[in-house]
């Protein structure tokens, strides 16, 4: 985990500037990408599409080398001010050994995505200090009506501080401050035992997933617990966890499962923040900035305490 002095905030993204689209993981449908591009253009952005976005290699958007080269090129392009993933799926882990971190350090800019992109968001932040963004993707959220929470998108990428999120309920009460960090639970767990293992100390840890049975969530949370990844965590925020039920029904709630594993950590735990795999209005969360979690029996608020971008870095691109 970078120290506060090592945090690298990218320049803000302004309407009228260019967003680069990349596909670091699974192959994409052209019509969905084009629908997302149209929505981004409606919002006032220009769009540049990576060379490999429409390629296919098995279930990937081209070979690992091609996908990594696309990502490097988008970081290096002077006209591109932010990078948005087309979709997740699977395959970002193939890029981890191929990424030139110096390219990213020399060209800091927002990288935005979720799901399989979790491995890139967390590792790039851990290694470079660059604030990354867990948020909507071109072919998954921008491609659909009401797929993006625009308030958090603009707050994150244009430099607001002190903005609030309160679409959650309290599972374990308490207040906490820390660095916001996390992503898709299954991808975070998959990092354990690798050179790209997540660093969670001092964080407010955000965890979300989709279509995962409660006992599988229990198993992954226990793996994080046994690996010491909850040591030093200041608070835990769960996402919507859509379709995370046992087929055929169950006589217990997902809340019960979560509290059984993390309820003894002595930190606040809340549930329901709609970022990542959501039904609608995907919220953008900046990873690497200070946040404050405050709870009561009937409410919970996550405050993004500081701006995620820095205008003084604009000259670096």
VOVEXDO-675537 format. One record per residue: residue in one letter; y, x, z of N, C-alpha, C in turn. Coordinates in steps of 0.1 Angstrom, whole numbers, plus 2048, in hexadecimal, padded with zeros to 3 digits. Layout:
N
AYXZYXZYXZ
...
# end
This chain:
317
X7F480880080080080080C809800
X8158077F682280F7F682A80D802
X83281780683C81681184880E80B
X85080981485C80280F86580B806
X86581880986D8218018678237F3
X85A8207F18548227E58538157DC
X85880A7E18587FE7D98617FF7CD
X85C7FC7C28647FD7B58667EE7AF
X8727EA7B08757DD7AB8797DD79C
X8747D57948777D57868857CF784
X88B7D17788977CA7758957BB773
X89F7B377589D7A577489A7A1765
X89479576389279075689D785754
X8A578674A8AF77C7478AB77473B
X8AF76873B8AD75F72F8B5765723
X8AE7657188B376C70C8AC77970A
X8A577F71489E78B71289078970E
X88979470B87C79370487079470F
X86778B70E85A78C71584F79070C
X84779A71083C79E70982F79770E
X82779370481A78C70880F795705
X80679770F7FA79F70E7EE797712
X7E279C70E7D67967127CD7A0718
X7CE7A47257C67AF72B7B87AB72E
X7B479E72C7A779A7317A0793725
X79D78572779677E71E79D77B711
X79677870679C7746FA7A37666FB
X7AC7646F37B57586F47B474F6E7
X7B87436E97B973A6DE7C873B6D8
X7C973D6CB7D673F6C57DF7336C8
X7DA7276C77E371B6C87E871A6D6
X7E171F6E07E571E6EE7F07296F1
X7EE7346EB7F973F6EC80573A6E6
X8047356DA8107306D28177256DA
X81071C6E08167126E881E7186F4
X8187226FA81F72970582C730700
X82B7376F583673D6EF8417346EC
X83E7286E784871E6E484F71A6F0
X8487186FB84E71470885871F70D
X85372C70C85C737711868737708
X8677356FB8737356F387C7296F6
X87771E6FA87F7136FE88771670B
X88171F71388872371F89372E71D
X89373271089E73C70D89974A70B
X88C74D70B88775A70A88375D6FC
X88476A6F887E76F6EC8707736F0
X8677736E68597776E98537816DF
X84C78B6E48457956DC8377946E0
X82E7936D68207916D881979F6D6
X8107A36DF8097AF6DE8007AF6D2
X7FD7BB6CD7F57BC6C17E77B76C2
X7E17B86CF7D37B46D17D17A66D6
X7DC79E6D87DB7926DF7D17886D8
X7D07886CB7C777F6C47BA7866C0
X7B77926C57AA7986C279F7936CB
X7937966C77877926CF77C79D6CE
X7777A06DA76C7A96DB7637A36E6
X75879D6E27507956EB75978A6F1
X75A78A6FE763781705770787708
X77479270378079970678A7976FB
X79779A6FE7A179A6F47A37A86EE
X7987AC6E77987B96E17917C36EB
X78F7CF6E77897DA6EF7927DD6FA
X78D7E47047957E87107A07F170C
X79D7FB7037A78046FE7B27FD6F7
X7AF7F36EF7BA7EB6E87C27E46F1
X7BC7DD6FB7C37D67057CC7DE70E
X7C77EA7127CF7F37197DB7F9711
X7D97FB7057E48006FC7EF7F66FA
X7EB7E96F97F47DE6F87FD7DE705
X7F77DF7107FE7DF71D8087EB71E
X8037F771A80C80271A818800711
X8157FB7058207F96FB82B7EF700
X8267E57078307DB70C8387E1717
X8327EA72083B7F072A8447FA723
X84180071884980A712854804709
X8527F970485B7F36FA8687F0701
X8737F56FC8807F47028867E5701
X8817DE6F78867D06F687F7C66FF
X8737CA70486B7C170C86F7C371B
X8737B87218787B872F86F7B3739
X8647AC73585A7A773E84D7A6736
X8417A673D8357A573782D79973D
X82979073582178473A813784733
X80978273C7FB7817367F977472F
X7F27757247EE76971D7E5760725
X7DB76672B7D175F7347CA76973C
X7C17647457B976D74D7AB76D747
X7A176874F79476874A78C773751
X78977D74878278974E785795745
X7877A174B7887AD7437937B6747
X79C7B27507A77BB7547A27C875B
X7967C67627917D276978D7DE75F
X78A7DA7537877E57497947EE747
X79F7E87497AC7EF7467B07F9751
X7AB7F775D7AF7FF7687AE80E766
X7A38137617A282275F7AA827754
X7AF81E74B7B682273F7C5821740
X7CA81B74B7D981974C7E0826750
X7EA8297497F283574C7FD830755
X7FC83376280582E76C81383476A
X81484076482184676282983E758
X82383874E82982F74583082374C
X82981E75682E81375E83A817767
X83882376D84382877684F82A76E
X84E82F76285A83375A861826754
X85981B75385E80F74C85B803755
X86180276185E7F776A8637EA764
X85A7E076485E7D275F8547C9765
X8587BC76684F7B276C8427B0764
X8377B176B82A7AE7658257A176C
X82279676482078976A812784765
X80A77E76E7FD77876B7F6775778
X7EA7707777E276D7837D376D77F
X7CA7687877BC7687857B7776783
X7B17797777AB7867757B6791775
X7C378D7737CE7977737D079C781
X7CA79678B7CC79B7997C97AA79A
X7BF7AF7937BB7BD7957C67C6790
X7CE7C27857D97C97807E57C878A
X7E87BC78E7F37BA7977F37C27A3
X7E77C27AA7E67C87B77E57D87B5
X7DD7DC7AB7DC7EB7AA7E97F17A5
X7F07EB79C7FC7F17978067F17A3
X8077E77AB8107E77B680C7F27C0
X7FF7F37C37FA7FD7CD7FD80B7C8
X7FC80E7BB7FD81B7B780B81F7B3
X8138167AE8218197A982C8147B2
X82880A7BA8338037C283A7F87BA
X8367F67AE83D7EC7A583A7DE7AA
X8447D67AD8427C87B083C7C17A4
X8317BA7A682B7B279C82C7A379F
X82879B79682B78D79781E784794
X81A77D79F80E77479D814767799
X81376478C819758786814754779
X81B74B77381674376781374C75B
X80974875380575074780874773A
X80974E72F80E74772380573C71E
X7F873F71D7EE7367177E972C721
X7EC72E72E7E67267397F071D73F
X7FC721741806719748812716740
X81872073982371C73081F714724
X81271472180D70C71680C6FD719
X80D6F972680B6EB72A8186E6731
X81A6D972F8256D27358246D3744
X82F6D674B82F6D77598256E275F
X8226EC7578196F675C820701764
X82D70276483470D76A83E707774
X83E70D78084970A78A855713786
X85F70D78086A71577A87371B785
X87471379087D71879B8787257A1
X86B7277A38667347A986673E79E
X86473A79186474478687274B785
X87C74378588A74878488E74F791
X88A74A79C88D7517A988775F7AA
X87A7607A587376C7A687977679C
X87B77279087E77B78588D77D782
X8967757888A47777878AB77C794
X8A377E79F8A87857AA8AD77D7B6
X8A77717B88AB76A7C48A47707D0
X8AB76E7DC8A57727E98A67667F2
X89D7667FC89D75B80689974E801
X89174D7F688D7407F288073C7F8
X87E72F7F98737298018687227F9
X85C7237FF85171B7F984A714805
X8487078048436FF80F8386F580B
X8316F88008276EE7FC8196F2803
X8196F481080D6F981680B6F1823
X7FF6F28297FC6EC8367F66F783F
X7F86F684C7F57008557E66FE85A
X7DE7098597D170A85E7D171186C
X7D871C86D7DA7238797E972687B
X7EE7228867FD72388880173188B
X80E73488981474188C81F744882
X82674F88583075487C82D762878
X83176786C82D77486883777985E
X83978685D84078D85283879884D
X83979A8408317A58398347A582A
X82D7AE82382F7AF8158257A580E
X82A79D8058227937FE81979B7F4
X80C7977F480279E7ED7F67967EB
X7EE7987E17E17917E07DD78D7D2
X7D87807D17D477B7C47C77747C5
X7BF7747BA7B376D7B97A87737C2
X7A376B7CB79A7707D578E7787CF
X7887737C577C7797C077F7877BA
X78B7887B478F7957AE79379F7B8
X79979A7C379C7A37CE7907A97D4
X7867A07D67797A57DC7727AF7D3
X7737AC7C676C7B57BC7727C37BC
X77E7C57C27847D27C277E7DB7CD
X7777D57D77727DD7E27687E77DE
X7697F37E37607FE7E07638057D3
X76E8017CC7728087C077F8107C3
X7838197B978F8207BB79C8177BA
X79A80A7B77A58017B67A57F77C1
X79F7FA7CC79E7F17D87AB7ED7DD
X7AD7E07E07B97DB7E57BD7E17F3
X7CA7E27F57D07E78017D87DC808
X7D37D68137D87CA8187E07CB825
X7E17D782B7E87D98387F67D5837
X7FB7CE8418097CA84180D7BF838
X8037B88328077AD82880679F82E
X80D79682780A78882780178681B
X7F478481E7EA7848137E877780D
X7EA7768007E976A7F87DB76A7F2
X7D375F7F47C675E7EE7C47517E7
X7BF7517DB7BC7457D47B07477CB
X7AA73C7C679F73C7BD79D72E7B7
X79372D7AF7907207A978171F7A7
X77C7127A876E7107A57647187AD
X76771B7B975E7247C275971B7CE
X74C71B7D07477137DA74B7197E8
X74C7107F27517147FF749720805
X73C72080373472B809737738802
X73B7377F573F7437EE74C7487F3
X75573F7F67627437FC760749809
X75774381175374981E74E75781C
X74575981373F76781174A77180D
X75376D80475D77680076777980B
X76B76F81377477281E76D77B828
X76077982B75878183475778F82F
X75679182275679E81C7637A681E
X76E79F81C77B7A581F77C7A882E
X77779F8367787A18457707AD849
X7637AE84475B7B984875F7C7842
X7677C683776C7D28317797D6837
X77E7CF84178A7D28487977CE841
X7967C68377A27C282F7AB7B8836
X7A67B28417AF7AA8487B67B2854
X7B27BE8567B97C68607C77C985C
X7D07C58647DE7C88617E57BD859
X7DD7B38547E37A884D7EB7A0856
X7F779C85280079585B7FF78585A
X7FA78184F7F977284D7F1770840
X7EB76483F7E37618337E775482D
X7EA7548207EE7488197E374580E
X7DD73980F7D37358057DA72D7FA
X7D572E7EE7DA7267E37D47187E3
X7D47117D87CF7037D77C07037D8
X7B970E7D47AA70F7D47A47037CD
X7A87007C17A46F47B97956F57B7
X78E6E97B87806E87B57776F17BD
X77C6F47C97746FD7D276C6F47DC
X7626ED7D675A6E47DE74B6E57DA
X7436E27E37356E27E17316D67D8
X72A6D87CC7266CD7C471D6C37CC
X7206B67CB7186AC7D271E6A97DF
X72A6AF7E37316AC7EF72D6B57FA
X7356B48057336BC8117396B581D
X7336B88297386B18357416BA83D
X7476C48367516CD83D75C6CF833
X7676D48377726D782E7736E582C
X77B6E982177D6F781E7866FD829
X78E6F582F7966F983B78D6FF846
X7826F78487786FB853772709850
X76F70B84376971783F772723841
X77F72183C78972B83D78C72F84C
X78E72585479172786278672E869
X77972B86676E73286C76E74186A
X77374585E77375485B78075B860
X78B75585D79875C8607A075686C
X79A74C8727A274587D7A374E889
X79B75888A79C7618967A476E894
X7AB76E8897B377B8867C077C88E
X7C47718947D177189B7DD771892
X7DB76C8867E776B87C7E875D877
X7F47598727F574B86C7ED74A85F
X7E773F85D7DF73C8517E472E84C
X7E872E83F7EC7218397E571F82C
X7E57138267DD70F81B7E5707811
X7E37098047E87007FA7F47047F1
X7F87117F28037167EA7FE7167DB
X80570E7D280070D7C48057197BB
X7FE7247BC80172F7B47F37347AE
X7F37377A17E673B79B7DF730795
X7D272D7997CA7227947CF71579A
X7D870E7947DE70379A7DD6F7790
X7E06EB7957DF6DF78D7EC6DE784
X7F76E278A8046E178380E6EA78A
X8196ED7838246F478882170178F
X81B70A78881771778D82371F793
X8227227A082D7297A782B7387A4
X83773F7A283774D7A08397547AE
X83075D7B28317657BE8337737BB
X83E77A7C08407887BF8377907C9
X82F7997C48267A17CD82D7AE7CF
X82F7B17DC8367BE7E08437BC7E6
X8477B07E98547AD7F08527A87FE
X85C7A980685B7A481485B794813
X85278E81C85178081D84F77C82C
X85377082F85176B83C84A75E83C
X84075D84483875084583A74A853
X83F73D85384273685F83A72985F
X83472686A82B71A86A82E711877
X82B70587682A6FC88181D6F387F
X81A6EA88880E6E288680E6DA879
X81A6D687581B6CD8698226D385D
X8266E085D82D6E585282B6F4851
X82D6FA84682D70884483670C839
X83D71783B84771C83184572B82F
X84572F82284573D81E852740818
X85974981E86674E81986575B812
X86975C80586A7687FE87776F802
X87677980B88277D81288C78680A
X88778C80088F7967F888D7937E9
X8977987E28967977D388A79F7CE
X88379B7C48787A27BE87C7AB7B3
X8887AA7AE88D7B37A489A7B97A8
X89D7C47A18A97CC7A48B17CF798
X8BD7CB7988C67CD78C8C87DC78A
X8C87E47948CB7F27928C07FA78A
X8B47F37898A97F97818AA7F7772
X8B47EE76E8B47EA7608B57F6757
X8BD80075B8BF80C7528B2814750
X8A881175989C81975889381574C
X89680974688E80573B89480972E
# end
